[in-house]
């Protein structure tokens, strides 16, 4: 940013694309790194945390930043691809400074930090945080009604103190458009304290989606910090197979207590999944595939496939069964792939389109055989049927991949690269 250019509020930088001098995208901004200074001196901005295509988070020094304009960050020179590690003297601006409760020096009134602004110092390549956007009034559900104002960094105090019960609304606003996997990645890189605070601020459905993408240790940590009634609500919002995987990592007493707090129907699905061996079709399946009766039409099937909360794998095909429609169903008749639904008139009965040549899986089918089945038939999901002919659920390719990859694959992805950081 050239001398005299306007300041930049950091919330506008979250997710901004970063380009090298050749115009190739290096990654996207996920946070900023600052170093607090003694007294009322504004913090020095050390650099950016940039997430590359592989999800590796690297440190980009501000001395390598030549431009912050038009919704993009331009760098100069070679970018060091070693993994970013936060040092004790550093603060993550988005992750740790936003939503803090601090005090105005003049009057000692407590305010909430909504955003901070950075500016490049004249005739230098150094950057610092010079402004703080705050809201007056007490924290809580109605605090958005409070007066907002922008003040100098020196006009507030309290950033150096560890805050208990720090909010997360402003931080979440910067990540509002992230996919669950990307938000999980951002959550994983926060401190344990902030991770729990941000998780507590998410609604049940969003938190459920994010938990499904987190490493096992983070899942257990977050769930353990929630009140039991809320933890049960979040488990209900998760896919039954993911909820079963999470509960299987808890002590037996904790698992049973949470199952008792869940709605009976949801708990029954999870208990059924927990009864199967983990690396089998029964242990991997979801109990919520698209089930249709024989007299349903193509139009009915397409309406179900269009449901927004379905994963692409589950939406790839429908399963035709006799009543009841909930798993375990009545007699399983066959399946119809999405492509076949698109080729026939809307009034066509799905029972006339079913593929009866594809054999269903038994719940005891081991993972290697399941993998071979999906590969041999070019399928992204497969029906699981018991010995009585009832559909129990469906196994999707994403759940199979989860168990084919090393157990710590999420950690490996989050932590890819060597330790340390180049300056």
C-alpha positions in Angstrom: 0.0 0.0 0.0 1.5 3.3 -1.0 2.1 6.1 1.5 -1.1 8.1 2.2 -3.3 5.3 1.0 -6.4 4.6 3.1 -6.3 2.1 6.0 -7.7 -1.4 5.6 -10.0 -3.1 8.1 -8.9 -6.6 8.7 -12.4 -8.2 8.4 -12.2 -7.2 4.7 -9.0 -9.2 4.3 -10.3 -12.6 5.5 -10.4 -14.9 2.5 -8.7 -12.4 0.2 -6.7 -14.1 -2.6 -2.9 -13.7 -2.5 -0.9 -13.5 -5.8 2.8 -13.8 -6.6 4.5 -11.3 -9.0 3.6 -13.6 -11.9 -0.1 -13.3 -11.2 -0.3 -16.9 -9.9 -2.5 -17.4 -6.8 -0.5 -18.5 -3.8 -3.5 -18.9 -1.5 -6.0 -16.9 0.6 -5.6 -14.8 3.7 -6.8 -16.7 6.8 -5.5 -14.4 9.6 -3.0 -11.7 10.4 -0.1 -11.9 12.8 0.7 -9.0 15.1 3.0 -8.3 18.0 1.7 -6.3 20.9 4.0 -3.6 22.3 4.4 -2.1 25.7 2.5 1.0 26.8 0.0 2.4 24.3 2.1 1.8 21.2 0.1 0.3 18.3 0.9 -3.3 17.6 3.3 -4.0 14.8 1.8 -6.2 12.0 4.3 -9.0 11.3 2.6 -10.8 8.4 -0.3 -12.8 7.1 -1.3 -16.4 7.6 -2.0 -17.7 4.1 -3.7 -21.0 3.3 -2.5 -22.6 0.2 -4.3 -25.0 -2.1 -3.1 -28.0 0.0 -4.5 -26.3 3.1 -1.0 -25.8 4.4 -0.8 -22.5 6.4 2.3 -20.5 5.7 3.6 -17.2 7.1 3.9 -14.3 4.6 5.9 -11.4 6.1 4.5 -7.9 5.5 7.9 -7.0 4.0 6.9 -9.2 1.1 3.5 -7.5 0.6 3.6 -4.9 -2.2 -0.1 -4.2 -2.5 -3.4 -4.6 -0.8 -6.0 -3.4 -3.3 -9.0 -4.4 -5.3 -9.8 -7.3 -3.1 -6.3 -9.0 -3.5 -2.9 -9.1 -1.9 0.2 -8.9 -4.1 3.5 -10.4 -2.9 7.1 -10.0 -4.1 9.8 -12.6 -4.1 9.7 -16.3 -3.3 7.2 -17.4 -0.7 8.5 -19.7 2.0 6.2 -22.7 2.1 7.1 -23.9 5.5 4.2 -24.4 7.9 3.2 -21.4 10.1 3.7 -21.8 13.8 2.5 -19.1 16.2 5.1 -17.8 18.6 4.4 -16.9 22.3 4.8 -13.1 21.6 2.5 -13.1 18.7 -1.3 -12.6 18.4 -3.6 -13.7 15.7 -5.7 -10.6 14.8 -8.9 -12.3 13.6 -8.6 -15.3 16.0 -7.7 -13.5 19.2 -8.3 -9.7 19.0 -11.8 -9.6 17.5 -14.8 -9.9 19.9 -12.6 -9.1 22.9 -14.1 -7.0 25.7 -11.7 -4.0 26.3 -11.9 -0.7 28.1 -11.9 2.8 26.8 -9.1 4.7 28.4 -11.2 7.8 28.7 -14.0 6.9 31.1 -13.0 3.2 31.6 -16.2 2.0 29.8 -16.2 -1.6 28.6 -16.6 -2.1 24.8 -16.5 -5.0 22.3 -14.0 -5.1 19.5 -15.7 -5.6 16.2 -12.8 -4.9 13.9 -9.3 -3.3 13.7 -7.6 -1.3 10.9 -4.1 -1.6 9.6 -2.0 1.0 7.9 1.4 1.1 6.3 3.8 3.6 7.9 5.0 6.5 5.6 8.3 5.9 3.7 8.6 2.4 5.3 7.5 -1.2 4.7 6.3 -1.6 8.2 2.6 -1.9 9.0 0.8 -1.4 12.3 -2.7 -1.6 13.8 -3.8 2.0 14.3 -7.6 2.0 14.7 -10.1 -0.1 16.6 -13.8 -0.3 15.7 -15.8 -1.0 18.9 -19.4 -1.3 20.1 -20.5 0.1 23.4 -22.9 -1.7 25.7 -22.9 -5.1 27.5 -22.2 -8.3 25.7 -25.1 -10.6 24.9 -27.9 -11.2 22.4 -29.0 -7.6 22.2 -25.6 -5.9 22.1 -25.8 -5.2 18.4 -28.0 -2.2 19.4 -25.2 -0.5 21.1 -23.4 2.6 19.7 -20.4 1.9 17.5 -17.4 4.1 17.1 -13.8 4.0 15.7 -11.0 5.0 18.1 -7.3 5.1 18.1 -5.4 2.0 19.4 -4.2 4.1 22.3 -7.8 4.9 23.3 -8.4 1.3 24.5 -6.8 -1.0 27.0 -7.1 -4.7 27.8 -5.7 -6.5 24.7 -2.8 -7.9 26.7 -5.1 -9.6 29.3 -6.4 -13.1 28.7 -10.2 -12.8 28.6 -12.6 -15.5 29.8 -15.9 -15.7 28.0 -14.7 -13.8 24.9 -17.3 -13.6 22.2 -17.0 -14.8 18.6 -19.6 -13.0 16.5 -17.2 -10.8 14.6 -14.7 -13.6 14.0 -17.5 -15.8 12.7 -18.7 -13.0 10.4 -15.3 -13.0 8.6 -15.7 -16.8 8.0 -19.4 -16.7 7.2 -19.0 -17.9 3.6 -16.5 -20.7 4.3 -17.4 -24.3 3.6 -17.6 -26.5 6.7 -14.2 -28.1 5.9 -12.5 -24.7 5.6 -14.2 -23.4 8.8 -13.1 -26.5 10.6 -9.5 -25.8 9.3 -9.7 -22.3 10.7 -11.1 -23.5 14.0 -8.4 -26.1 14.3 -5.7 -23.4 14.2 -7.2 -21.3 17.0 -6.1 -21.6 20.6 -8.1 -24.2 22.6 -9.8 -21.4 24.5 -10.9 -19.6 21.3 -11.8 -22.8 19.6 -14.3 -23.6 22.3 -15.7 -20.0 22.3 -16.2 -20.0 18.5 -17.8 -23.4 18.6 -20.2 -22.2 21.3 -21.2 -19.3 19.1 -22.1 -21.5 16.1 -25.7 -22.7 15.7 -26.3 -26.4 16.1 -26.5 -27.2 12.4 -23.3 -25.2 11.5 -21.4 -26.7 14.4 -22.5 -30.2 13.5 -21.2 -29.7 9.9 -17.9 -28.4 11.2 -17.5 -31.2 13.8 -17.8 -33.7 11.0 -14.7 -32.2 9.3 -12.5 -31.9 12.4 -9.9 -34.3 13.7 -11.1 -36.7 16.3 -9.3 -35.0 19.2 -10.8 -31.6 18.4 -14.3 -33.2 18.1 -14.0 -34.7 21.6 -12.6 -31.6 23.1 -15.3 -29.3 21.7 -18.1 -31.7 22.6 -16.8 -32.1 26.1 -16.9 -28.3 26.7 -20.5 -28.0 25.6 -23.4 -28.4 28.1 -24.7 -31.9 27.8 -28.1 -30.7 26.5 -26.4 -28.7 23.8 -24.0 -31.5 23.0 -27.0 -33.8 22.5 -28.7 -31.3 20.2 -25.5 -31.1 18.1 -25.2 -34.8 17.9 -28.8 -34.9 16.6 -27.9 -32.4 13.9 -25.0 -34.5 12.7 -25.2 -37.3 10.2 -25.9 -40.5 12.3 -22.7 -42.2 11.1 -20.6 -39.2 12.1 -22.4 -38.9 15.4 -21.7 -42.6 16.0 -18.0 -42.2 15.2 -17.7 -39.3 17.6 -19.5 -41.1 20.4 -17.4 -44.2 20.0 -14.4 -42.1 21.1 -16.1 -41.2 24.5 -16.1 -43.1 27.7 -19.0 -45.5 28.0 -20.7 -43.5 30.7 -20.5 -40.2 28.8 -21.7 -41.9 25.6 -24.7 -43.4 27.3 -25.6 -40.2 29.0 -25.6 -38.2 25.7 -27.6 -40.9 24.0 -30.3 -40.7 26.7 -30.5 -36.9 26.1 -31.0 -37.3 22.4 -34.4 -37.7 20.7 -35.4 -41.4 20.8 -35.5 -41.7 17.0 -32.1 -40.1 16.5 -30.6 -42.1 19.4 -32.0 -45.3 17.9 -30.2 -44.7 14.6 -26.9 -44.0 16.4 -27.2 -47.0 18.7 -27.9 -49.2 15.6 -24.7 -48.0 13.9 -22.7 -48.4 17.1 -23.7 -52.1 17.2 -21.7 -52.8 14.0 -18.0 -53.3 13.6 -16.3 -50.0 12.6 -14.7 -51.0 9.4 -17.8 -52.7 7.9 -20.6 -51.6 5.6 -22.9 -51.5 8.7 -20.4 -49.4 10.7 -19.8 -46.9 7.8 -23.3 -46.5 6.4 -25.7 -43.6 6.9 -29.2 -44.4 8.0 -30.7 -41.5 6.0 -30.6 -42.3 2.3 -33.4 -41.3 -0.1 -36.1 -43.9 0.2 -39.1 -44.0 -2.1 -42.1 -46.3 -2.4 -42.7 -48.2 -5.7 -45.6 -45.9 -6.6 -43.5 -42.7 -6.4 -42.8 -40.9 -9.7 -39.7 -39.5 -11.2 -40.9 -36.0 -10.2 -41.1 -37.2 -6.6 -37.6 -38.6 -6.8 -36.1 -35.4 -8.3 -37.8 -33.3 -5.7 -36.1 -35.4 -3.0 -32.7 -35.2 -4.8 -33.0 -31.4 -4.9 -32.9 -31.1 -1.1 -30.2 -28.7 -0.2 -28.9 -30.6 2.9 -28.1 -33.8 1.0 -24.5 -34.6 0.1 -23.7 -35.1 -3.6 -23.1 -38.8 -2.9 -26.5 -39.3 -1.2 -28.2 -37.4 -3.9 -26.7 -39.6 -6.7 -29.4 -42.3 -6.3 -32.6 -43.2 -4.7 -33.6 -46.5 -3.1 -37.0 -48.1 -3.8 -38.5 -50.0 -0.9 -41.9 -51.2 0.3 -43.2 -49.4 3.5 -42.1 -48.4 6.0 -40.0 -45.7 4.4 -37.6 -45.1 7.3 -34.7 -47.5 7.7 -34.9 -50.3 8.4 -37.4 -50.3 5.6 -39.8 -52.9 4.1 -38.5 -55.1 1.3 -35.7 -53.5 -0.7 -36.6 -53.6 -4.4 -33.7 -51.8 -6.0 -32.1 -48.4 -6.8 -32.4 -45.7 -9.5 -29.5 -43.5 -10.4 -29.9 -39.8 -10.7 -28.9 -39.9 -14.4 -31.7 -42.4 -15.2 -34.2 -40.0 -13.5 -33.2 -37.3 -15.8 -33.8 -39.4 -18.9 -37.4 -40.3 -18.2 -40.7 -38.3 -18.1 -41.7 -36.9 -14.7 -44.8 -39.1 -14.4 -42.9 -42.4 -14.8 -43.0 -44.7 -11.8 -39.6 -45.3 -10.2 -40.5 -49.0 -9.8 -40.3 -49.3 -13.6 -36.7 -47.9 -13.6 -35.0 -49.8 -10.8 -31.7 -51.5 -11.4 -32.1 -55.0 -10.0 -28.8 -56.3 -11.3 -26.7 -54.5 -8.7 -26.4 -56.7 -5.6 -26.8 -54.9 -2.2 -24.2 -55.2 0.5 -24.6 -57.1 3.8 -23.9 -55.0 6.9 -20.9 -57.3 7.7 -19.2 -56.5 4.4 -15.6 -55.6 5.3 -13.9 -52.4 4.1 -11.7 -54.0 1.4 -14.7 -55.7 -0.2 -16.7 -52.6 0.1 -14.0 -50.6 -1.7 -13.8 -53.1 -4.5 -17.6 -53.0 -4.9 -17.6 -49.2 -5.4 -14.7 -49.4 -7.8 -16.1 -52.3 -9.8 -19.5 -50.8 -10.3 -18.3 -47.2 -10.6 -20.6 -46.2 -7.7 -20.5 -43.3 -5.2 -22.9 -45.0 -2.8 -24.1 -48.5 -2.2 -27.2 -50.0 -0.5 -26.8 -52.0 2.7 -29.5 -54.7 3.2 -30.0 -57.1 6.1 -30.8 -60.8 5.9 -34.6 -60.1 5.8 -34.3 -57.9 2.7 -34.8 -54.6 4.5 -32.7 -51.5 3.6 -30.6 -50.5 6.6 -28.8 -47.6 5.0 -26.2 -46.6 2.3 -22.5 -46.3 2.3 -21.1 -43.3 0.5 -17.6 -43.0 -1.0 -16.6 -40.1 1.3 -17.0 -42.3 4.3 -15.0 -45.1 2.7 -12.2 -42.6 1.9 -12.2 -41.5 5.5 -11.3 -45.0 6.6 -8.9 -45.8 3.7 -6.7 -42.8 4.5 -4.4 -42.9 7.5 -6.1 -42.4 10.9 -4.4 -39.0 11.3 -5.1 -37.8 7.8 -7.0 -34.7 8.9 -4.1 -33.8 11.2 -1.6 -34.4 8.4 -3.6 -32.2 6.1 -3.9 -29.5 8.7 -0.2 -29.7 9.7 1.4 -30.4 6.3 5.0 -29.1 6.0 8.1 -28.7 8.2 8.1 -27.0 11.5 9.3 -23.5 11.8 8.7 -20.3 9.8 11.0 -18.4 7.4 11.1 -14.7 7.8 
